[in-house]
Amino acid sequence: MKRNGNNGCRTAVRASGTALLLAACLSAGMPLAAHAMPPYDHIPEGCSEETWNRMQDNLIEWDEIGDLVQYYNPAYTKAFDSASGNVTIMQTAYPVFVKDMHAALDTADEMLQEFKKLQEQIAKMSDGTKLPPITGITDKPLSKNEAEKVLSETIRNTRKSMSDIRSGIRSSSRSITNTSKSIERSLMPVKKQLTQAMQGVVFSYEQTLANRETVAQQVALYQTTLETQQRLRAQGLATDYDVLSAQQELQTAQNTLSKLDNGLDSIRRAIGLQLGWDGITLPEIGAVPEPEVSYVDTTNPDADKTAAIMHNREIIEAGKAQHAGSFGMEIRDRTENEKKGLLVAKMDSLYADMKEKKALYEASLTTLERARLSENAAKKRYELGMLGRAEYEGQQLACISYEASAKLAKLNLLQSVNTYQWAVDGYVSIDD
């Protein structure tokens, strides 16, 4: 990997800032070391040797995102440099963070626009129209109504992911503004907001990766189909049109795969730049954890609302507002109560979303299991000559589609639970 520094430079991240550190290493002709560890006495205060050593590989694991933010994020490390609580440095670094995050969102936005264009095209079709599979979303033919429903869900999930990231950016800005002289204490909200934002980008990466894996399987299957059609044509059992159709299917899937690969690299670069990489070598992104399915049914929504109100900075600040006289106190109380009401409604919405995502996830697992049984049965029939190749490939494509749906359902549930837990901890924008 290539992190922002070598042995000596790496330990100076919090003292000099990430950008200056990289410049110093390059100007001195120092190599950007891959796995070198600093002496134990150079490890930042408050960081254990185990934690520090884990951060030195090329893998970003879910449970170390917060630590990477604290020790490598440009906005956070520059803020920590200001021991007197001067927020100017962090305010300077923050636009860089925003720029990088928006760069990561560009890929998702481009995909969103393509989905919307497709949605508009389908809306103009007559009822009863049978549509071919939508590459990257589903691999089975759909009716017009089914296609509209699938696209609406995909567009809604993409917008939610982008909204969560933007919310984290806006909340980070408020936290940066309120940073005070007590660095560790005042920077904790910033660290959590940056961590939440980075988790949002990782979700975007994982969702894109799930689509990429599906399309890769399509490419392999279409390649086999093309080779089969070419052999059949040579034997006089297939037409030029059959071969051309197979070539077009393969080319379309390959083009989609290339776009997804480019998008994944873009997101990895954006994540790396915010967590200590130099923008040249791309970090590997570790798997996200399994969703806490039991959490949805065991958490106490009423207690969670109380905790969210107690932790939410917007409500805390509203309660601290200074007004002269009884009328001013009345305005303060009214504002605070209004925000509490909005937050309670928000928590209800987030809880309902968790319940819905849990049901969809469990349903996707059941559907996938059935699809796998059907595929296994189709394989046996195909091997016995009782099923045509086209029918067998259709069953394979259907199973691939259900596998992708299950992966995305799992990610959607994990993201929903994660968003809810952040809200309980006070990190949610009331007005969104």
N, C-alpha and C positions, 0 to 999 in steps of 0.2 A: 504494500500500500504506500501511498505518499500522503502523509499528514503534514500539517504546517510546522515542520521543524524536525531536527535530528536529536541526538541525545541531549546536547546542551541547550539547544533552542527550545525543545519540547517543554522543558520545565519552566520556561520563561513566558508561557502563553499568558498567564494572568498578570504578569508584570509589564509586558510590552504590547500586547494586542496581537491578534492573529495576523493581520496584514503586514505590520511592521516586522513581525517575526519571520514571515516567509521571505520578505525582501532582504532581511539581514542574512538569512541562510544562503540565498541565491547569490548575493553580491560577494559573499565570502567564499563562494565556490564549494560550499558544504553539500554533501549528498543528503537527499531527503530519505532517511533510513526507513526500512520496512518494519522491522519488529524490535528495534533496539529499545531497551528499558533504561530509564534514568536511575541513578543511585537512590536508595530508599530515602536518604535525607533531602533529596530534591523533589520528592513528591509533595504536591500542594498540601498545605495544612488542612486537616479535616478530611482528607481523602485516604482511604486505606490502601495498602500495597496491592491487595487483591483487586480492588475496584480500579485502581490506576492501570494495572497490568491488563485487565480485561479490555480497556479502552484502546490498547495499542495495536490490536489486529485490524484487519480490513473488513471486519464484519460489524454491522450495526444491529445489535440485538434490541428487541423491544424494551426490555427492562433496564437498559443502560442509556436510553435516550435522554433521560433527565440529567444523568451524570455528564454526558457528552455536551449537553447544552451548557451546563455550569462551567466546564473547563475548556470548551472550545468554541462555543457560539460567539461570533464577533460582537453582537450587541451586548450579550451578557458579560463577556470578559472585559470589554472596554468599559462597561459600567462599573465593574468591580475595581478597575484600576483607579477609579475616583474615590479614594479612601475618605475624602471629606464629604462625600455624598453629592458631588457636583454631577448633575445628570446630563451635562452638555455632551460628553463623550458618547453616551448611550444614544442620545437623540441624533447624533451624527451617524452612528452605526445603524440605527433603526431603518432609515430609508434603504440601506443596502439589503437588510433583511426583507423588507417589503418587496423590493425589486426581485429578489431571488424567489420569493414565494409566488409572486405573480407570474414569473417565468415558469414555475412548476405548474401553475394553473392553466397556462396557455394551452398545453396539450389537451387537458381535460375539456377546455372550452371549445377547442377545434372539433373534438369528437362530439361534443354536445350540439354544435351547429350542424354537423353532418346528420345526427340523429333527427334534428328538427326538420331539416330539409326533406329527409326521407318520410317523416311523419306527414308533412304537407303534401308530398306526392301521393301517399297512400290515401289521404283524406279525399283526394279528387277522384279516386277509383270508385267504381260502382259496387254496391253491396253484393256479396257473394263471390267477389273476385278471390281467386286462390293465388297466393303469393309464394314465391320461392323462399328458401331459408334466408334469414338476414345474417350475413357474415359477422361473426364476433358476438352475436347475441343469441341466436337459436339456429339449429341445424335441421329443423323440420319445416315442411310447408305449412303456411298459416293462412287462415281466412283473414279478410280485411279487419274484422273486429278483433281477432286475436293479435294481429300485428300492431294495431293501434294500442291495445292494452300493454303489450310487451314494451313498445317504444315509450309509452307514457311512464311506465315504471322505471325504465332505464334512465330517461331524462330526469325524472324526479330524484332518483338516487344520486345521479351525477351532480345535480344542483345542490342537493343536501351536503354532499361531501365538500363541494366548493364553498358553500355557505359556512360550514363549520371552520374551514381554514381561514376564511375572511374574518369570521367572528373572533378567532384567536388572534389575528393580526390587530384588529381594532381594540380588543381587550388589552393586548400587550402595550399598545400606545397609551391607554389610560394608566396602566400600571407604571410605565416609564415616567409619565408626567408626575406621578405621586411618589416617586422614589425619594427617600430622605437620607439623612446622614447615617442611619443605622443600616450599613450595607447588607449584611447577611439577611437581616430581618426584612428590610424593605425590598430586597431583590428576590425574595422567595416567591411573591406573586408573579414577578416577571419570569422567573425560571419556570414556574408552572404553566404560565400562558404560552411561553415559547415551546415548552414540552408538548402542550396540547396541540399547538399549531403543527409541530413536526409530526406528531402522531397522525394528524389529519392528512399530511402529505404522504405518510407511509400507507395509510388506508387507500389513498388514490393510486399509489404504486401497486399495491396488492390487487386492487380491482382491475387495473390494467394488465397486470401479470396473469390474472385468472383468464381474462379474455385472450391473452397471448397464447396461453397453453391450449386453449380450445382451438384457436385458429391453427396452431402448429399441428395438432392432431388432424385437422381438416386437410392441411397441406399434404401430410403423409398419406391420408386416405385417397385424396384426389390424384396424387402421383401414381398410386397403385391402380386406380381406375383408368388413368390415361394409358399406362403401360398395357393394361388388359385390352383396352379398346384398340390400341395399335396392333397387338397380336391378332385380335379377332379380324381386324381389317385385312391383315396380311393373309388370313385364311379365307377371306371372302365372307366373313360372318358379321362384319360391321361396316358401316358407311363412313365416308369422309366427314359427314356431318356429326356422327357419333364421336369421332376423334376430336373434331374442332370444339364440340361442346365440352368435352373433358378437358381440353387445353384451356378453354376460357374459364372454367371453374377453378382450375389449378392456378391460373394467372391471377384471378381476382383474390383468391386466398393468399397467395404469395405477396401481393401488393399490400393487403391488409396486415400481414405479418410484419412486413418491413416498416410500415407506419407505427405499429405497436412497439417494435424494437426501438425505433428512434425515440418514441415517447417515453419508454422506460429509461433509456439513457439520459434523457433530459431531466426526468424526475430524480434519478439517482445523483446526477450532478448537483441539482439544487439542494438535495438533502445533504450531500457531502460538504458543500460549501458552508452550510450552516452548522456542521458538526465536526469540523476540523480537517477536512480533506482540501487538497489544493486545486481542485477543479480539473486536474489532468487525469489522475487515476480515479476511477469511480469506485465507491464503496459497494460491498455486497450488503444486501438488505436481508436480515434474518426473518424467519417466519413469525407471523403474529401469533399470539397465544390462542388457544381454543376459547370460544365464548363461554362465559359463565351462565350456562342455561338455567341452572338452579337459582341463580341470583334473582332472576326475573320474578320468580314465584315466592322467594323467601324474604326479599327486602320489604321494609315497611314504608309505604309511600307517605303516610302521615308524618312519621318520624323524619323521613328524608326531606320533606317540605320544611320542617322546623330547622333542620340542619342547614339547608340551602339558604334560608332567610338569615340565619345567624352568620353564615360565612360570606354571603354575597357582598362585594365591595360597594356596589351601587346603593344598596339599602343601608349599609353602614355609613356611607358618606351622606346619604339623605338624612339619617338620624343625627348626624353631627352638625348639620347646617345651623349657623348662628343667625337668629333673627331677634330684633328688638321688640319687646312688648308681647302681650298675649296674642295679638293678631299674627305676629311673626311666628310664634310657637304653633299656632293653629295651621299656618301654611306649611311649616316643616312637618307636622304630624300628618297632614293630608298627603303631602308628597311621599312621605315614607310609606303610608298605608297603600297609596296607589301602586307604588313599586312592589310592595309585598303581594298585592292582588295579582299583578302581572306575573310575578315570579311563580305564584301558586298555579296559575293557569299554564305557565310554561312547563312546570314540573308535571302537571297532569298530562300534558301533551307528550312529553318525553317518556313518561311511564307507559302511556298507551302505545307509543311507537315501539317500545321494548316488547310489549305483549304481542303486538302484531308481528314483529320480526321473529320472535320466538316461534310463533305458530307457522310462519312461512318456512322457517329453517327446518322444523320438524317434518312438515309436509314434504319439503324437497328431499329429505332423506328417505322417506317412504317411497316417493315416486322414483328416486334413483335406484332403490333396491329392486323395485318391480322392473325397471328398465334393464337392469343388469341380468335379471332372470330371463327376461325376454330375449336379450342379446345372446345369452348362453344357449337358449333353446334354438334360436335362429342359426347359430353357428353349427350346432349338431345337424340340423336339417340341411344346411348348406353343404356340409361335408358329406352327407348321405345322398346329395343330389336331389333333395326334395324341395329346395328353395333356390330361386334364381339369384344371381349375383347382385342385381339391382336392388332386390328386396332385402338382401342381407346387408348391403352397404347402407340402405336406408335405416335399418335397425341400428347399425353402428353409429351413424350420424345422430340418431335420436338419443342414444346413450351418451354420446359426447355432449350433446346439448344439456341433458339432465345433470351430468357431472358438473358442467359449468354453472348451471343454475344453483346446484347445491353449494358450490364454492362461494358464489356471490351471496347466497342467502346467509352463509356462515359469516362472511365479512360484514354484511349489513347488520346482523345481530350483534357482532362484536363491536361495531362502531356505535350502534345504538346504546348498548350497555355502557361503553366507554364515555359517551357524551353525557349520559345520565349520571354516572359516577362523578364526572367532573362538575356537573351542575350541583350535586349534593355538597361537593367541596367548595362551592361558591363561584365556580368558573363557568359562567354562562351569561350571555348578553340577554337582558330582560326584554329589550325592545325589538329583538329579531323575530 
